[in-house]
Every structure is written in structure tokens, then in C-alpha cells.
Amino acid sequence: MHKLLLAAAVLAVPLAARADGGMRVGLEAGIVSHDDSGTHVISDNWPFAANLMLSYWTPGSIVSFDLEFAEQFYFSPPAGSSSRIGTVIRPGVRISFPVLPFYIRGALPFNVETANGERELVDLRLGAGFDIPLGLFRIYFEADGDFPLSSKDTGTGSHISAFDRQTFLLSSGLDFRF
């Protein structure tokens, strides 16, 4: 029995040593969005989000499984609206290219809570970015596109259909790996 435990420990140690956890913190800005009321740019309402992402990097640090939390808000809310947009949870996957500082990312943002009720439940987020390693952390820059996957009648005469809205975003922050 002791030999089995020793063998399991010897096999598990290299796998645990190669497994990386990570945490990203940053800000995201909605640069341009398009919906049934027209096209909106960042200077219309200044939409931003504070993001926190927890990651598990597989051995080799090429693929990471991510869980991101975002709190979205307007710096200049539309007339009659709250400055708070809502809370989003984004499970996703990042694929990093060996030797290059570039990565691609896919996620399924779930709008778990919204201030005004005019948002779809699930989106598709596709993005690409690069990071600059600085020893203890990395600075990342990322460009993303969000596209609704679910349909919803907002109750205000507007209807959200899959892929009928688009939002393009830029984000930046710090990426820690441990």
C-alpha cells in the first residue's frame, strides 16, 4: 500500500509543478457598438468594465481555462439610465502561441444581472491580444468582439436576436501567474 502511495505522489508532483494558476485584473472599454437604435461610440456614454479573471494553465502553458467576472458601468450614463450596466460572468479558453507574446481567446459571457433589463442572456466573445512579460507580472492588451447568442424581448418594444448586435472592446491590465 505504501508503495502505491509513493508511486502516486511521484507521478503527481511533476504534473502539479507544471500546472499554473493565474489572475488578471484590468479595465475594458466599449469602443463601438451597434444595435437596432444605431451605432454608438465610446464618447457617447463612456462604457467601461472592471474585470477579474482566474485562470488554470494546462501543462506547457499553451491553453488556459478562464473564469472572468466583470462589473460594467457608464462614466456618462444615457438620460434616464443608471450608471451601472450590470454583472457578467465569462467562462472561456485562451490559446497562447509558444515563443510569441500573442494569444486568441473565446468566451461565453453570461449577463447574470443587469440594471435595466435590456440585455441578452448569453453572448459569444472572440478576441486576440498580446502580453508584455515584466518579471512578476505581465501587462496585457486585448481586442474583443461580443455577439449575442440568445434572443430576448426587452419589454420596451425592442427585440434582441442572435448576432443582431455587436460590441467591440479594448482592454488592458495586469496578468499574474503563480
C-alpha positions as CSV (number, residue, x, y, z in Angstrom):
1,M,0.0,0.0,0.0
2,H,2.8,2.4,0.9
3,K,4.5,1.7,-2.5
4,L,1.3,2.7,-4.3
5,L,1.0,5.9,-2.4
6,L,4.7,6.7,-3.1
7,A,4.2,5.9,-6.8
8,A,1.1,8.2,-7.0
9,A,3.0,11.0,-5.2
10,V,6.0,10.7,-7.6
11,L,3.7,10.8,-10.6
12,A,1.6,13.7,-9.3
13,V,4.4,16.0,-8.3
14,P,5.6,16.8,-11.9
15,L,2.0,17.4,-13.0
16,A,1.3,19.8,-10.1
17,A,4.6,21.6,-10.7
18,R,3.7,22.3,-14.3
19,A,0.2,23.4,-13.6
20,D,-0.1,27.2,-13.4
21,G,-2.8,29.3,-11.9
22,G,-3.3,32.9,-12.9
23,M,-5.2,36.0,-12.1
24,R,-5.8,39.0,-14.4
25,V,-7.1,42.4,-13.3
26,G,-7.9,45.2,-15.7
27,L,-10.3,47.7,-17.3
28,E,-12.3,47.3,-20.5
29,A,-13.7,50.0,-22.7
30,G,-16.6,49.5,-25.2
31,I,-15.2,51.3,-28.3
32,V,-18.1,50.9,-30.7
33,S,-21.4,49.0,-30.5
34,H,-24.2,48.6,-33.0
35,D,-27.9,47.7,-32.2
36,D,-31.4,48.4,-33.5
37,S,-31.1,52.0,-32.4
38,G,-27.9,52.7,-34.3
39,T,-24.2,52.8,-33.8
40,H,-22.7,54.1,-30.6
41,V,-19.0,55.0,-30.0
42,I,-17.1,55.3,-26.7
43,S,-17.6,59.0,-26.3
44,D,-21.4,58.7,-26.3
45,N,-21.6,57.2,-22.8
46,W,-18.1,56.1,-21.9
47,P,-18.9,52.4,-21.2
48,F,-16.3,50.7,-19.1
49,A,-15.9,47.5,-17.0
50,A,-13.7,46.4,-14.2
51,N,-12.5,42.8,-14.8
52,L,-11.1,40.0,-12.7
53,M,-10.1,36.7,-14.3
54,L,-9.0,33.5,-12.7
55,S,-7.1,31.0,-14.9
56,Y,-5.8,27.5,-14.9
57,W,-3.0,26.9,-17.4
58,T,-2.5,23.4,-18.6
59,P,1.0,21.8,-18.6
60,G,3.0,23.6,-21.3
61,S,1.2,26.9,-20.7
62,I,-0.4,26.9,-24.1
63,V,-4.1,26.5,-23.2
64,S,-5.8,28.2,-20.2
65,F,-9.3,27.7,-18.9
66,D,-10.6,31.1,-17.6
67,L,-13.4,32.4,-15.4
68,E,-13.8,36.1,-15.7
69,F,-16.0,38.4,-13.6
70,A,-16.9,41.9,-14.9
71,E,-18.8,44.8,-13.4
72,Q,-19.9,47.1,-16.2
73,F,-20.8,50.8,-15.9
74,Y,-21.1,54.1,-17.7
75,F,-19.0,57.1,-16.8
76,S,-21.6,59.3,-18.6
77,P,-25.0,57.3,-18.5
78,P,-27.7,57.9,-21.1
79,A,-30.5,60.2,-20.0
80,G,-32.8,58.4,-17.5
81,S,-30.5,55.4,-17.1
82,S,-28.4,54.2,-14.2
83,S,-24.6,54.5,-14.4
84,R,-24.4,50.8,-13.7
85,I,-24.9,48.4,-16.6
86,G,-24.6,45.0,-14.9
87,T,-22.6,42.0,-13.9
88,V,-21.1,39.4,-16.3
89,I,-19.5,36.0,-15.8
90,R,-17.4,34.8,-18.7
91,P,-16.1,31.2,-18.8
92,G,-13.6,30.9,-21.6
93,V,-10.5,29.5,-23.1
94,R,-7.2,31.2,-24.2
95,I,-4.7,29.7,-26.5
96,S,-1.2,31.2,-26.4
97,F,1.4,30.7,-29.1
98,P,4.7,29.3,-28.0
99,V,7.6,31.8,-28.1
100,L,5.3,34.6,-29.3
101,P,3.5,37.0,-26.9
102,F,0.2,36.7,-28.8
103,Y,-3.0,34.7,-27.8
104,I,-6.5,34.2,-29.0
105,R,-9.5,33.9,-26.7
106,G,-13.1,32.7,-26.8
107,A,-15.6,33.1,-24.0
108,L,-19.4,32.8,-23.3
109,P,-20.4,35.8,-21.3
110,F,-23.5,35.3,-19.2
111,N,-25.2,38.6,-18.3
112,V,-26.2,37.4,-14.8
113,E,-27.6,40.7,-13.6
114,T,-28.5,43.9,-15.4
115,A,-29.5,47.3,-14.2
116,N,-32.2,48.0,-16.9
117,G,-33.2,44.5,-18.1
118,E,-32.3,45.3,-21.8
119,R,-29.6,42.7,-22.3
120,E,-29.4,39.2,-23.7
121,L,-28.6,36.3,-21.5
122,V,-25.6,34.8,-23.4
123,D,-23.0,36.3,-25.8
124,L,-20.1,35.0,-27.8
125,R,-16.8,36.8,-27.1
126,L,-14.0,36.4,-29.6
127,G,-10.7,38.2,-29.1
128,A,-7.0,38.4,-29.6
129,G,-4.3,40.0,-27.5
130,F,-0.7,40.2,-26.6
131,D,1.2,40.5,-23.3
132,I,4.5,42.0,-22.2
133,P,6.3,40.0,-19.6
134,L,7.9,42.1,-16.8
135,G,9.1,39.5,-14.3
136,L,6.5,39.3,-11.6
137,F,3.6,40.1,-13.9
138,R,2.6,40.8,-17.5
139,I,0.9,43.7,-19.0
140,Y,-1.8,42.6,-21.4
141,F,-3.7,44.4,-24.2
142,E,-6.7,42.7,-25.8
143,A,-9.3,43.4,-28.5
144,D,-12.6,41.6,-28.3
145,G,-15.9,41.4,-30.1
146,D,-19.2,40.5,-28.4
147,F,-22.1,39.0,-30.3
148,P,-25.5,37.9,-28.7
149,L,-26.3,34.2,-28.9
150,S,-29.7,34.3,-27.3
151,S,-32.9,36.2,-28.2
152,K,-35.0,38.3,-25.9
153,D,-37.9,40.7,-26.0
154,T,-36.8,43.6,-23.8
155,G,-40.4,44.7,-23.0
156,T,-39.6,48.2,-24.3
157,G,-40.6,47.5,-27.9
158,S,-37.1,46.3,-28.7
159,H,-36.1,42.7,-29.5
160,I,-32.7,41.2,-29.3
161,S,-31.9,38.4,-31.7
162,A,-28.8,36.3,-32.1
163,F,-26.0,38.1,-33.8
164,D,-28.1,41.3,-34.5
165,R,-25.9,43.4,-32.1
166,Q,-22.2,43.8,-32.0
167,T,-19.9,45.4,-29.5
168,F,-16.1,45.8,-30.0
169,L,-13.9,46.4,-26.9
170,L,-10.4,47.1,-25.9
171,S,-9.0,46.0,-22.5
172,S,-5.7,46.2,-20.7
173,G,-4.4,45.3,-17.3
174,L,-2.0,43.1,-15.3
175,D,-1.7,39.3,-15.6
176,F,-0.2,37.4,-12.7
177,R,0.9,33.7,-13.0
178,F,1.6,31.5,-10.0
